[in-house]
Amino acid sequence: MVSNVNGETIKLLPPKIALNEKAQFDFKIWHQVNDVKHRFFAGKQAPRKSPYVPVEVAESWIRSKNYGVDPYKRCLRQLPAQESENLLNRKQVLIATAVPLMKKYLSLLSATG
């Protein structure tokens, strides 16, 4: 259980589903999920009640909102060269794991803007 910024207690549910490599992507469903996301962050819909949003995704949105994360805010800053190099060195395992997956799902990433 966690409390959000309004002091409400929200029960986090355990993950129930996972995608595998054979999963197909349906853009109609993606648009439904995106609509639910916009309504949730506008305070108009609970994501857990949507048949389109996996529980893990709904929980992530709830945690993000509870921490005050604005998913639409663009906050970019350039790290100093040494700090950037140190960060890249510390995150090599993550990068080596993520890059092939990102390449695999490039069409999905491109479609989401």
C-alpha positions as a Markdown table, in Angstrom:
| # | Residue | x | y | z |
|---|---|---|---|---|
| 1 | Met | 0.0 | 0.0 | 0.0 |
| 2 | Val | 1.1 | 3.5 | -0.8 |
| 3 | Ser | -0.3 | 7.0 | -0.2 |
| 4 | Asn | -0.6 | 9.4 | -3.0 |
| 5 | Val | 0.0 | 13.2 | -2.9 |
| 6 | Asn | -3.7 | 13.6 | -1.7 |
| 7 | Gly | -3.1 | 11.3 | 1.2 |
| 8 | Glu | -5.3 | 8.5 | -0.3 |
| 9 | Thr | -4.1 | 5.0 | 0.3 |
| 10 | Ile | -3.8 | 2.8 | -2.8 |
| 11 | Lys | -3.3 | -0.9 | -2.6 |
| 12 | Leu | -0.7 | -2.1 | -5.2 |
| 13 | Leu | -1.6 | -5.4 | -6.8 |
| 14 | Pro | 0.9 | -8.1 | -7.8 |
| 15 | Pro | 1.8 | -8.4 | -11.5 |
| 16 | Lys | -0.4 | -10.8 | -13.4 |
| 17 | Ile | 0.7 | -10.8 | -17.0 |
| 18 | Ala | 3.9 | -10.6 | -19.0 |
| 19 | Leu | 4.6 | -10.3 | -22.7 |
| 20 | Asn | 6.6 | -12.9 | -24.5 |
| 21 | Glu | 8.4 | -12.7 | -27.8 |
| 22 | Lys | 5.4 | -14.0 | -29.8 |
| 23 | Ala | 3.1 | -11.2 | -28.6 |
| 24 | Gln | 1.5 | -9.2 | -31.3 |
| 25 | Phe | 1.0 | -5.5 | -31.1 |
| 26 | Asp | -2.5 | -4.0 | -31.8 |
| 27 | Phe | -2.4 | -0.3 | -32.5 |
| 28 | Lys | -6.2 | 0.0 | -31.8 |
| 29 | Ile | -5.5 | -1.2 | -28.3 |
| 30 | Trp | -2.4 | 1.1 | -28.0 |
| 31 | His | -4.7 | 4.1 | -28.7 |
| 32 | Gln | -7.1 | 2.9 | -26.1 |
| 33 | Val | -4.3 | 2.6 | -23.6 |
| 34 | Asn | -3.0 | 6.0 | -24.5 |
| 35 | Asp | -6.5 | 7.5 | -24.0 |
| 36 | Val | -6.7 | 5.9 | -20.6 |
| 37 | Lys | -3.3 | 7.3 | -19.7 |
| 38 | His | -4.3 | 10.8 | -20.6 |
| 39 | Arg | -7.6 | 10.5 | -18.7 |
| 40 | Phe | -5.8 | 9.0 | -15.6 |
| 41 | Phe | -3.2 | 11.8 | -15.4 |
| 42 | Ala | -6.0 | 14.3 | -15.9 |
| 43 | Gly | -7.8 | 12.8 | -12.8 |
| 44 | Lys | -10.7 | 11.4 | -14.9 |
| 45 | Gln | -10.2 | 7.6 | -14.9 |
| 46 | Ala | -8.7 | 4.9 | -12.7 |
| 47 | Pro | -6.4 | 2.8 | -14.9 |
| 48 | Arg | -7.0 | -0.4 | -13.0 |
| 49 | Lys | -10.6 | -0.3 | -14.3 |
| 50 | Ser | -9.6 | -0.3 | -17.9 |
| 51 | Pro | -9.7 | -3.6 | -19.8 |
| 52 | Tyr | -6.9 | -2.3 | -22.0 |
| 53 | Val | -4.2 | -1.5 | -19.4 |
| 54 | Pro | -2.1 | -4.3 | -18.0 |
| 55 | Val | -2.0 | -4.3 | -14.2 |
| 56 | Glu | 1.8 | -3.6 | -14.2 |
| 57 | Val | 1.3 | -0.6 | -16.3 |
| 58 | Ala | -1.6 | 0.8 | -14.2 |
| 59 | Glu | 0.6 | 0.3 | -11.1 |
| 60 | Ser | 3.5 | 2.1 | -12.7 |
| 61 | Trp | 1.2 | 5.1 | -13.6 |
| 62 | Ile | -0.1 | 5.2 | -10.1 |
| 63 | Arg | 3.4 | 5.1 | -8.6 |
| 64 | Ser | 4.5 | 7.8 | -11.0 |
| 65 | Lys | 1.6 | 10.0 | -10.1 |
| 66 | Asn | 2.1 | 9.4 | -6.4 |
| 67 | Tyr | 5.7 | 10.6 | -6.7 |
| 68 | Gly | 4.6 | 13.7 | -8.6 |
| 69 | Val | 6.0 | 12.6 | -12.0 |
| 70 | Asp | 4.6 | 14.5 | -14.9 |
| 71 | Pro | 4.8 | 12.2 | -17.9 |
| 72 | Tyr | 4.3 | 15.1 | -20.3 |
| 73 | Lys | 7.0 | 17.4 | -19.0 |
| 74 | Arg | 10.2 | 17.5 | -21.0 |
| 75 | Cys | 13.1 | 18.3 | -18.8 |
| 76 | Leu | 16.4 | 17.9 | -20.7 |
| 77 | Arg | 19.8 | 19.0 | -19.5 |
| 78 | Gln | 23.2 | 18.0 | -20.7 |
| 79 | Leu | 25.5 | 16.4 | -18.3 |
| 80 | Pro | 29.1 | 17.6 | -18.1 |
| 81 | Ala | 31.4 | 15.3 | -20.2 |
| 82 | Gln | 33.0 | 13.5 | -17.2 |
| 83 | Glu | 29.7 | 12.9 | -15.5 |
| 84 | Ser | 28.3 | 11.6 | -18.7 |
| 85 | Glu | 31.2 | 9.2 | -19.2 |
| 86 | Asn | 31.0 | 8.0 | -15.6 |
| 87 | Leu | 27.3 | 7.3 | -16.0 |
| 88 | Leu | 27.8 | 5.4 | -19.3 |
| 89 | Asn | 30.4 | 3.3 | -17.6 |
| 90 | Arg | 28.2 | 2.5 | -14.6 |
| 91 | Lys | 25.2 | 1.6 | -16.9 |
| 92 | Gln | 27.0 | -0.7 | -19.4 |
| 93 | Val | 25.1 | -3.8 | -18.4 |
| 94 | Leu | 21.7 | -2.0 | -18.7 |
| 95 | Ile | 22.7 | -0.5 | -22.1 |
| 96 | Ala | 23.9 | -3.8 | -23.4 |
| 97 | Thr | 20.6 | -5.4 | -22.4 |
| 98 | Ala | 18.3 | -2.6 | -23.5 |
| 99 | Val | 19.7 | -1.7 | -26.9 |
| 100 | Pro | 18.9 | -5.0 | -28.6 |
| 101 | Leu | 15.4 | -4.9 | -27.1 |
| 102 | Met | 14.9 | -1.3 | -28.3 |
| 103 | Lys | 16.0 | -2.2 | -31.8 |
| 104 | Lys | 13.6 | -5.2 | -31.8 |
| 105 | Tyr | 10.7 | -3.0 | -30.8 |
| 106 | Leu | 11.7 | 0.0 | -32.8 |
| 107 | Ser | 8.4 | 0.1 | -34.8 |
| 108 | Leu | 6.4 | 0.1 | -31.6 |
| 109 | Leu | 8.6 | 2.9 | -30.2 |
| 110 | Ser | 8.3 | 4.9 | -33.4 |
| 111 | Ala | 4.5 | 4.6 | -33.4 |
| 112 | Thr | 4.2 | 6.0 | -29.9 |
| 113 | Gly | 5.9 | 9.3 | -30.8 |
